[in-house]
Amino acid sequence: MTDPAKIVFFNRQDVTEIVFMGYINAEERSYERRFDEVTKSTSYPHLHL
């Protein structure tokens, strides 16, 4: 991630297969848990395909 303008996010319900996860450390796991908590309580709409 060298260019913030090129970051892409996906809704988890739209992901059908994960081919490669890459390196994941404890900090990443912590971020994932916190992200899940925050996104459940947000009022921002999600894009539905």
C-alpha positions as semicolon CSV with decimal commas, in nm:
position;residue;x (nm);y (nm);z (nm)
1;M;0,000;0,000;0,000
2;T;0,208;0,283;-0,129
3;D;-0,072;0,504;-0,258
4;P;-0,374;0,574;-0,031
5;A;-0,581;0,663;-0,338
6;K;-0,552;0,301;-0,457
7;I;-0,690;0,126;-0,148
8;V;-0,996;-0,089;-0,215
9;F;-1,236;-0,215;0,049
10;F;-1,483;-0,501;0,011
11;N;-1,795;-0,592;0,204
12;R;-1,732;-0,930;0,365
13;Q;-2,065;-1,066;0,245
14;D;-1,952;-1,005;-0,114
15;V;-1,629;-1,209;-0,080
16;T;-1,680;-1,568;-0,189
17;E;-1,320;-1,693;-0,184
18;I;-0,992;-1,581;-0,029
19;V;-0,700;-1,700;-0,240
20;F;-0,411;-1,555;-0,040
21;M;-0,407;-1,384;0,300
22;G;-0,045;-1,274;0,320
23;Y;0,138;-1,209;0,646
24;I;-0,091;-1,146;0,944
25;N;0,047;-1,051;1,285
26;A;-0,122;-0,989;1,621
27;E;-0,168;-0,620;1,543
28;E;-0,358;-0,704;1,223
29;R;-0,582;-0,951;1,412
30;S;-0,658;-0,683;1,671
31;Y;-0,743;-0,435;1,395
32;E;-0,977;-0,689;1,231
33;R;-1,168;-0,746;1,556
34;R;-1,200;-0,373;1,622
35;F;-1,303;-0,306;1,262
36;D;-1,582;-0,565;1,290
37;E;-1,711;-0,404;1,610
38;V;-1,709;-0,053;1,464
39;T;-1,869;-0,144;1,131
40;K;-2,158;-0,320;1,305
41;S;-2,245;-0,004;1,495
42;T;-2,200;0,251;1,215
43;S;-2,489;0,414;1,036
44;Y;-2,296;0,451;0,709
45;P;-2,464;0,262;0,425
46;H;-2,286;-0,032;0,262
47;L;-2,271;-0,074;-0,112
48;H;-2,472;-0,376;-0,226
49;L;-2,389;-0,542;-0,554
